[in-house]
């Protein structure tokens, strides 16, 4: 994941993991806070036991038939077909061990439960129904329906020989269940980042400041964990890391969960090798076209479809034919007619000023779309603005006026240079690599974004690596930069490559192999 993050241009203040001493401590602290606030109880239940392995099995190590929809194989904690959550794998029909396909039996064991009904009654259910019109409909509707149908207590411990130990005397042989502690990684990673930055309390600016907004970008199958269980854990752990027993860590501001993305008409499957493996794909493709297509077909409100033909077509028509062609034409005409020097436009016309005003207005529009997590709409707005500049170029036709009116040619190319300087920034979050290339082709110095660095962190008993972001060198600002008259621009080069039809055939041949 660290290598993929670097190659694909994914930046994190800290991309860490949950097998750290810090995460163990934060998870145990939240457990004890819930226990102190009386949102925890113990109960004897029946769990799946493997006679062949002589131990209880984690739910994810059990599979069987879903009792709700009949899907097989359903996991021991959740059915991926109907999204039903199981209290335990004991609810499955004909359960078997995923480890050795052996038969299992039920045995009694005592576990801790989080009292979700009490948390809901004490205000969590009211919070879920308060506002949130900006949440994606399928997300908020699922969460509200789930809670309104009645919550039950859910066990948060397991009998396993690995995991985070339960910090209660007499329960040392039990560990925190992964669905409970994994989501705590958001908080523990923030605390780890603060410690690493030299300001151990810095995390509080995001978790204890009511003005801070937290967004959780997840997939459809994780909606219940991020709209119900994680917020309930936060709600029930009032007073955690605070002298005020009523202090509340920030609940999610938004959970923009995506639906499923299918591949060539079939469900993506790792076991069947039916999918695009990004590290492998980056050996064959540049990162920006992959980032672009993933954003353009993102399953924001309904399942979407990855098509190898669609990837090639949109690369060629939108990246190469629209945005890339605009940049290439403007830079090459500047070189041809003005020897690469940014020309003096003289006095701009209303048409020129209107174009630049439209690009400048795009910063507010696109920022609002990002705030609303409407990333497909960002692509469409940027393409619209790019088409607007392309149309301006056609209307002013500098290749024609160059024969009779060099001042008009200068005005046209100057205006389009300023416009693509703005579009460069508007495209940068989706197309960071080619935006940096264009940044340099426009004669600008520095990097739009900071540096991704893999660091090694030492704890008392172990070390681990994390992907971090050093933003000190970044010069990018969310505004258009004026390209000065008289600047000599570097030699132009294409931003994107046109893809042949053979790429489609090659990618299709790799599926399922």
C-alpha positions as CSV (number, residue, x, y, z in Angstrom):
1,X,0.0,0.0,0.0
2,X,2.9,2.4,0.7
3,X,4.4,1.8,-2.7
4,X,0.9,2.1,-4.4
5,X,0.3,5.4,-2.6
6,X,3.5,6.8,-3.9
7,X,3.1,5.6,-7.5
8,X,-0.6,6.6,-7.8
9,X,-0.1,10.0,-6.1
10,X,-2.1,9.4,-3.0
11,X,-1.1,11.7,-0.2
12,X,-1.6,11.0,3.5
13,X,-0.5,13.0,6.6
14,X,0.0,9.5,7.9
15,X,-0.9,6.1,6.3
16,X,-0.2,3.7,9.2
17,X,-1.7,0.4,10.3
18,X,-3.4,-1.0,13.4
19,X,-0.7,-3.4,14.6
20,X,1.0,-0.7,16.7
21,X,1.4,-0.1,20.4
22,X,-0.3,3.2,20.0
23,X,-3.4,1.7,18.4
24,X,-3.5,-1.1,21.0
25,X,-3.5,1.6,23.8
26,X,-6.1,3.9,22.1
27,X,-8.4,0.9,21.5
28,X,-8.2,-0.3,25.1
29,X,-8.8,3.3,26.3
30,X,-12.0,3.5,24.2
31,X,-13.1,0.1,25.5
32,X,-12.6,1.2,29.1
33,X,-14.4,4.5,28.5
34,X,-17.5,2.6,27.2
35,X,-17.2,0.3,30.2
36,X,-17.0,3.3,32.6
37,X,-20.0,5.0,30.9
38,X,-22.0,1.8,31.4
39,X,-22.5,1.1,27.7
40,X,-21.0,-2.4,28.1
41,X,-22.2,-5.7,29.5
42,X,-21.2,-9.4,29.5
43,X,-23.2,-12.3,28.2
44,X,-22.6,-16.0,27.5
45,X,-23.1,-16.9,23.9
46,X,-22.5,-19.8,21.5
47,X,-19.6,-19.3,19.1
48,X,-18.2,-21.5,16.4
49,X,-15.5,-23.9,17.6
50,X,-13.2,-26.0,15.4
51,X,-12.5,-29.4,16.8
52,X,-9.8,-30.0,14.2
53,X,-8.0,-26.8,15.2
54,X,-9.0,-27.1,18.9
55,X,-10.0,-23.4,19.1
56,X,-12.8,-20.9,18.5
57,X,-12.7,-19.4,15.0
58,X,-12.9,-15.7,14.1
59,X,-16.1,-15.0,12.2
60,X,-14.1,-14.2,9.0
61,X,-12.7,-17.7,9.1
62,X,-16.2,-19.2,8.9
63,X,-18.4,-19.3,5.8
64,X,-21.7,-20.8,5.0
65,X,-25.1,-20.0,3.5
66,X,-26.8,-16.7,4.3
67,X,-30.1,-17.3,6.2
68,X,-31.6,-14.1,4.7
69,X,-31.0,-14.4,1.0
70,X,-29.5,-17.9,0.5
71,X,-26.2,-16.5,-0.9
72,X,-23.2,-18.8,-0.6
73,X,-20.5,-18.4,0.5
74,X,-21.5,-15.7,3.0
75,X,-18.9,-14.6,5.5
76,X,-19.3,-15.2,9.2
77,X,-20.0,-11.6,10.0
78,X,-21.7,-10.3,6.9
79,X,-23.4,-11.3,3.7
80,X,-21.8,-9.4,0.8
81,X,-24.9,-10.2,-1.3
82,X,-27.7,-8.6,0.8
83,X,-25.4,-6.8,3.3
84,X,-27.0,-8.5,6.3
85,X,-24.8,-8.2,9.4
86,X,-24.6,-11.3,11.7
87,X,-24.2,-11.2,15.4
88,X,-22.0,-14.3,15.1
89,X,-21.2,-16.9,12.5
90,X,-23.6,-19.2,14.3
91,X,-26.4,-17.6,12.2
92,X,-25.0,-19.1,9.0
93,X,-26.6,-22.2,7.5
94,X,-24.2,-25.1,7.1
95,X,-21.1,-23.2,8.5
96,X,-17.7,-24.6,7.6
97,X,-14.1,-23.6,8.4
98,X,-12.5,-21.5,5.7
99,X,-9.1,-22.8,6.9
100,X,-9.6,-26.5,6.4
101,X,-13.3,-26.9,5.3
102,X,-14.0,-28.9,8.4
103,X,-17.3,-29.1,10.2
104,X,-17.8,-26.7,13.2
105,X,-19.7,-27.0,16.4
106,X,-21.2,-24.4,18.8
107,X,-19.7,-24.0,22.3
108,X,-20.6,-21.5,25.1
109,X,-18.2,-18.6,25.8
110,X,-18.6,-15.3,27.6
111,X,-18.0,-12.0,25.9
112,X,-18.4,-8.2,26.3
113,X,-21.2,-6.5,24.4
114,X,-21.6,-2.9,23.5
115,X,-25.1,-1.7,24.5
116,X,-26.2,-0.1,21.2
117,X,-29.9,0.2,22.3
118,X,-28.9,2.3,25.3
119,X,-26.6,4.5,23.2
120,X,-29.4,5.0,20.6
121,X,-31.8,6.0,23.3
122,X,-29.4,8.4,24.9
123,X,-29.2,10.5,21.8
124,X,-27.4,8.7,19.0
125,X,-30.6,7.9,17.2
126,X,-31.7,11.5,17.4
127,X,-28.3,12.6,16.0
128,X,-28.7,10.3,13.1
129,X,-32.1,11.9,12.2
130,X,-30.9,15.4,12.7
131,X,-30.1,17.1,9.3
132,X,-27.7,15.3,7.0
133,X,-29.6,16.3,3.9
134,X,-26.1,16.5,2.2
135,X,-25.4,12.8,2.9
136,X,-25.8,10.5,-0.1
137,X,-29.4,9.2,0.0
138,X,-28.5,5.5,0.0
139,X,-26.1,6.0,2.9
140,X,-28.4,7.9,5.3
141,X,-31.5,5.9,4.4
142,X,-29.6,2.6,5.2
143,X,-28.4,4.0,8.5
144,X,-31.7,5.4,9.6
145,X,-33.6,2.2,8.6
146,X,-31.1,0.0,10.4
147,X,-31.4,1.9,13.6
148,X,-35.2,2.5,13.4
149,X,-35.7,-1.3,13.1
150,X,-34.2,-1.7,16.5
151,X,-30.6,-2.2,17.5
152,X,-29.3,-5.1,19.6
153,X,-26.2,-5.3,21.7
154,X,-23.2,-6.6,19.7
155,X,-20.3,-8.6,21.1
156,X,-17.0,-6.8,20.8
157,X,-14.6,-9.5,22.1
158,X,-13.5,-12.9,20.7
159,X,-11.6,-16.0,21.9
160,X,-8.4,-15.8,19.8
161,X,-4.7,-16.0,20.4
162,X,-3.9,-12.8,18.5
163,X,-5.3,-9.3,18.7
164,X,-5.6,-6.6,21.2
165,X,-6.0,-8.0,24.8
166,X,-9.2,-7.1,26.7
167,X,-7.9,-4.8,29.5
168,X,-10.1,-6.3,32.2
169,X,-8.9,-8.7,34.9
170,X,-10.1,-12.2,34.3
171,X,-10.5,-11.8,30.6
172,X,-6.9,-11.8,29.6
173,X,-7.4,-14.7,27.2
174,X,-9.9,-12.7,25.1
175,X,-9.2,-10.0,22.5
176,X,-11.1,-7.0,21.1
177,X,-13.1,-8.0,18.0
178,X,-11.7,-6.6,14.8
179,X,-14.9,-4.8,13.8
180,X,-14.8,-2.9,17.0
181,X,-11.1,-1.9,17.1
182,X,-10.4,-1.5,13.4
183,X,-12.4,1.7,13.1
184,X,-10.6,3.1,16.1
185,X,-7.7,3.3,13.7
186,X,-9.0,6.7,12.6
187,X,-8.5,8.1,16.0
188,X,-5.3,6.2,16.8
189,X,-3.7,7.3,13.5
190,X,-4.5,10.9,14.3
191,X,-2.9,10.5,17.7
192,X,0.2,8.8,16.2
193,X,0.5,11.6,13.6
194,X,0.4,14.2,16.4
195,X,3.1,12.4,18.3
196,X,5.3,12.0,15.2
197,X,4.9,15.7,14.4
198,X,6.2,16.8,17.8
199,X,2.9,18.2,19.0
200,X,1.2,15.4,20.9
201,X,-2.0,17.4,21.4
202,X,-2.4,18.4,17.7
203,X,-4.9,15.7,17.0
204,X,-7.4,17.5,19.3
205,X,-7.8,20.2,16.6
206,X,-9.7,17.6,14.5
207,X,-11.4,15.5,17.1
208,X,-12.3,18.0,19.9
209,X,-13.0,21.1,17.8
210,X,-16.7,21.2,17.0
211,X,-15.9,23.3,13.9
212,X,-13.8,20.4,12.4
213,X,-15.4,18.2,9.8
214,X,-14.6,14.5,9.4
215,X,-15.3,12.6,6.2
216,X,-15.1,8.9,5.9
217,X,-14.5,7.6,2.3
218,X,-15.6,4.0,2.2
219,X,-17.2,1.3,0.2
220,X,-20.9,0.2,0.3
221,X,-20.2,-2.9,2.4
222,X,-18.7,-0.7,5.2
223,X,-21.7,1.6,5.6
224,X,-23.0,0.1,8.8
225,X,-19.6,0.2,10.5
226,X,-19.1,3.9,9.7
227,X,-22.7,5.2,10.1
228,X,-23.8,3.2,13.1
229,X,-21.1,1.3,15.0
230,X,-18.2,3.8,14.8
231,X,-20.4,6.8,15.6
232,X,-22.0,4.8,18.4
233,X,-18.6,4.0,19.9
234,X,-17.7,7.7,19.7
235,X,-21.0,8.7,21.2
236,X,-20.7,6.2,24.1
237,X,-17.1,7.1,25.0
238,X,-17.8,10.6,26.3
239,X,-15.0,11.9,28.5
240,X,-12.3,10.0,26.6
241,X,-9.1,12.0,26.8
242,X,-10.8,14.9,28.5
243,X,-11.3,16.2,32.0
244,X,-14.9,16.9,31.1
245,X,-16.9,13.7,31.5
246,X,-19.5,15.0,29.0
247,X,-16.9,15.9,26.3
248,X,-17.7,14.3,23.0
249,X,-15.2,13.4,20.3
250,X,-16.4,14.6,16.9
251,X,-19.0,12.4,15.2
252,X,-18.8,11.9,11.4
253,X,-19.7,15.0,9.4
254,X,-20.2,12.9,6.2
255,X,-19.8,9.3,5.1
256,X,-19.7,9.5,1.3
257,X,-19.8,5.8,0.7
258,X,-19.5,4.5,-2.8
259,X,-21.6,1.7,-4.3
260,X,-19.9,-1.2,-6.0
261,X,-17.8,-0.9,-9.2
262,X,-18.1,-3.9,-11.5
263,X,-15.6,-5.0,-14.1
264,X,-16.7,-5.8,-17.7
265,X,-20.2,-6.8,-16.5
266,X,-19.0,-9.0,-13.6
267,X,-18.4,-8.4,-9.9
268,X,-14.7,-7.7,-9.2
269,X,-13.1,-10.8,-7.5
270,X,-9.7,-11.2,-6.2
271,X,-9.9,-14.9,-6.0
272,X,-10.9,-15.1,-9.7
273,X,-8.3,-12.4,-10.7
274,X,-11.2,-10.4,-12.1
275,X,-10.1,-6.8,-11.7
276,X,-7.4,-4.3,-12.3
277,X,-4.4,-4.6,-9.9
278,X,-3.2,-1.1,-9.6
279,X,0.5,-1.8,-9.0
280,X,0.5,-4.1,-12.0
281,X,-1.5,-1.6,-14.1
282,X,1.0,1.2,-13.2
283,X,3.7,-0.8,-15.0
284,X,1.7,-0.4,-18.2
285,X,-0.2,2.9,-17.8
286,X,0.5,6.4,-16.6
287,X,-1.1,7.2,-13.2
288,X,-3.2,10.2,-14.3
289,X,-5.4,8.4,-16.9
290,X,-6.1,5.7,-14.3
291,X,-7.0,8.3,-11.7
292,X,-9.2,10.1,-14.2
293,X,-11.2,7.1,-15.3
294,X,-11.7,5.9,-11.7
295,X,-13.0,9.4,-10.8
296,X,-15.2,9.7,-14.0
297,X,-17.0,6.4,-13.4
298,X,-16.9,6.5,-9.5
299,X,-20.0,4.7,-8.2
300,X,-21.2,7.6,-6.0
301,X,-24.9,6.8,-5.9
302,X,-25.3,3.6,-7.8
303,X,-23.1,0.7,-9.0
304,X,-20.9,1.6,-11.9
305,X,-18.9,-0.3,-14.5
306,X,-15.2,-0.3,-15.4
307,X,-14.8,-1.0,-19.1
308,X,-11.4,-1.4,-20.7
309,X,-13.0,0.1,-23.9
310,X,-14.4,3.0,-21.8
311,X,-11.0,3.6,-20.3
312,X,-9.3,3.9,-23.7
313,X,-12.2,5.9,-25.2
314,X,-12.3,8.5,-22.4
315,X,-8.5,8.8,-22.3
316,X,-8.5,9.5,-26.1
317,X,-11.5,11.7,-26.3
318,X,-11.4,13.7,-23.1
319,X,-7.8,13.7,-21.8
320,X,-6.0,13.7,-25.2
321,X,-8.7,15.2,-27.4
322,X,-10.1,17.9,-25.1
323,X,-7.8,19.0,-22.3
324,X,-4.5,17.7,-23.7
325,X,-5.2,19.0,-27.2
326,X,-6.0,22.4,-25.8
327,X,-2.7,22.7,-23.9
328,X,-0.7,21.3,-26.8
329,X,-2.1,23.7,-29.4
330,X,-1.7,26.8,-27.2
331,X,1.9,26.0,-26.2
332,X,2.9,25.0,-29.7
333,X,1.4,28.2,-31.3
334,X,3.1,30.3,-28.7
335,X,6.4,28.7,-29.7
336,X,5.6,29.0,-33.4
337,X,4.4,32.6,-33.5
338,X,6.3,34.1,-30.6
339,X,9.3,31.9,-30.2
340,X,7.9,30.5,-26.9
341,X,7.6,34.0,-25.3
342,X,4.4,34.9,-23.5
343,X,3.1,37.7,-25.7
344,X,1.9,41.1,-24.8
345,X,-1.9,41.1,-25.4
346,X,-2.4,44.8,-25.4
347,X,-5.9,45.7,-24.1
348,X,-8.1,42.7,-23.4
349,X,-11.6,42.6,-25.0
350,X,-14.8,41.7,-23.2
351,X,-14.6,38.3,-24.7
352,X,-11.1,37.7,-23.3
353,X,-12.1,39.0,-19.8
354,X,-15.3,36.9,-19.9
355,X,-13.3,33.7,-20.5
356,X,-10.9,34.4,-17.7
357,X,-13.8,35.3,-15.4
358,X,-15.4,32.0,-16.2
359,X,-12.3,30.0,-15.3
360,X,-11.8,32.0,-12.1
361,X,-15.4,31.3,-11.1
362,X,-14.7,27.7,-11.6
363,X,-12.6,27.7,-8.4
364,X,-15.6,28.4,-6.3
365,X,-17.8,25.9,-8.2
366,X,-15.3,23.1,-8.1
367,X,-14.5,23.7,-4.5
368,X,-18.2,23.4,-3.6
369,X,-18.4,20.1,-5.6
370,X,-15.4,18.8,-3.7
371,X,-17.0,19.8,-0.4
372,X,-20.1,17.9,-1.4
373,X,-18.0,14.9,-2.4
374,X,-19.4,15.1,-6.0
375,X,-16.2,14.0,-7.8
376,X,-17.8,12.9,-11.0
377,X,-19.3,16.4,-11.2
378,X,-15.9,17.9,-10.8
379,X,-14.7,16.0,-13.9
380,X,-17.7,17.3,-15.9
381,X,-17.2,20.9,-14.7
382,X,-13.5,20.9,-15.6
383,X,-14.3,19.4,-19.0
384,X,-16.9,22.1,-19.5
385,X,-14.4,24.8,-18.7
386,X,-11.8,23.2,-21.0
387,X,-14.4,23.0,-23.8
388,X,-15.1,26.7,-23.2
389,X,-11.5,27.6,-23.7
390,X,-11.3,25.4,-26.7
391,X,-14.3,27.2,-28.2
392,X,-12.7,30.6,-27.5
393,X,-9.6,29.4,-29.3
394,X,-11.7,28.3,-32.3
395,X,-13.6,31.7,-32.3
396,X,-10.4,33.8,-32.1
397,X,-8.5,31.5,-34.5
398,X,-4.9,32.7,-33.8
399,X,-3.6,30.5,-36.7
400,X,-5.7,32.7,-39.0
401,X,-5.0,36.1,-37.5
402,X,-1.3,35.3,-37.5
403,X,-1.4,36.1,-41.2
404,X,-2.9,39.5,-40.9
405,X,-3.1,40.7,-37.2
406,X,-0.3,39.6,-34.8
407,X,-1.8,41.7,-32.0
408,X,-5.0,39.7,-32.2
409,X,-2.9,36.5,-32.2
410,X,-1.0,37.7,-29.1
411,X,-4.3,38.5,-27.3
412,X,-5.8,35.1,-28.1
413,X,-2.7,33.1,-27.0
414,X,-2.1,35.2,-23.9
415,X,-5.7,34.8,-22.8
416,X,-5.6,31.0,-23.4
417,X,-2.3,30.7,-21.6
418,X,-3.8,32.4,-18.5
419,X,-6.9,30.2,-18.8
420,X,-4.9,26.9,-18.9
421,X,-2.9,28.2,-15.9
422,X,-6.1,28.2,-14.0
423,X,-7.4,24.9,-15.4
424,X,-4.0,23.4,-14.4
425,X,-4.9,23.9,-10.7
426,X,-8.6,22.9,-11.1
427,X,-7.4,19.5,-12.6
428,X,-4.5,19.0,-10.2
429,X,-6.4,17.0,-7.4
430,X,-7.4,14.4,-10.1
431,X,-4.4,14.8,-12.5
432,X,-1.5,15.7,-10.2
433,X,1.3,14.3,-12.4
434,X,0.3,16.0,-15.7
435,X,-0.7,19.2,-13.8
436,X,2.9,19.3,-12.4
437,X,4.2,18.8,-16.0
438,X,2.0,21.7,-17.2
439,X,3.2,23.8,-14.3
440,X,6.7,23.4,-15.6
441,X,5.7,23.9,-19.2
442,X,4.3,27.2,-18.2
443,X,7.7,28.2,-16.8
444,X,6.7,28.0,-13.2
445,X,9.0,26.7,-10.5
446,X,8.5,24.5,-7.5
447,X,6.0,21.7,-7.0
448,X,2.2,22.0,-6.8
449,X,2.1,19.3,-4.1
450,X,4.5,18.3,-1.4
451,X,6.6,15.1,-1.1
452,X,5.4,11.6,-0.2
453,X,7.9,10.0,2.3
454,X,8.0,6.6,3.8
455,X,9.1,6.9,7.4
456,X,10.0,4.3,10.0
457,X,8.7,4.7,13.5
458,X,10.1,3.0,16.5
459,X,8.0,2.0,19.5
460,X,9.2,0.3,22.7
461,X,8.9,-3.2,21.3
462,X,8.6,-2.9,17.5
463,X,9.0,-0.6,14.6
464,X,6.7,0.1,11.7
465,X,6.6,2.1,8.5
466,X,4.1,4.7,7.4
467,X,3.5,6.9,4.4
468,X,3.6,10.6,5.3
469,X,3.3,13.9,3.5
470,X,5.8,16.8,3.6
471,X,3.9,19.8,2.4
472,X,6.5,22.5,3.2
473,X,7.8,22.6,-0.4
474,X,4.3,22.8,-2.1
475,X,3.6,26.0,-4.0
476,X,0.2,25.2,-5.3
477,X,-2.7,27.6,-4.4
478,X,-6.4,27.3,-5.1
479,X,-6.4,30.2,-7.6
480,X,-5.2,31.0,-11.0
481,X,-1.5,32.2,-11.3
482,X,-0.8,35.0,-13.8
483,X,1.8,33.9,-16.4
484,X,3.9,37.1,-16.9
485,X,4.4,38.7,-20.2
486,X,7.8,38.1,-21.7
487,X,8.4,34.8,-20.0
488,X,10.2,32.2,-22.2
489,X,8.4,28.9,-22.0
490,X,10.1,25.5,-22.2
491,X,9.8,23.3,-25.3
492,X,6.2,22.0,-25.4
493,X,5.5,18.3,-24.9
494,X,2.2,16.3,-24.9
495,X,0.5,15.7,-21.5
496,X,-1.2,12.5,-22.5
497,X,-0.6,9.5,-24.8
498,X,-3.3,8.3,-27.2
499,X,-4.0,4.6,-26.5
500,X,-4.4,2.1,-29.3
501,X,-7.2,-0.5,-29.5
502,X,-4.6,-3.1,-28.8
503,X,-4.6,-1.8,-25.2
504,X,-8.3,-2.9,-24.8
505,X,-7.5,-6.4,-26.1
506,X,-4.5,-6.8,-23.9
507,X,-6.3,-5.7,-20.7
508,X,-9.3,-8.0,-21.5
509,X,-6.9,-10.9,-22.0
510,X,-5.5,-10.4,-18.5
511,X,-8.8,-10.7,-16.8
512,X,-9.4,-14.0,-15.1
513,X,-5.8,-15.2,-15.8
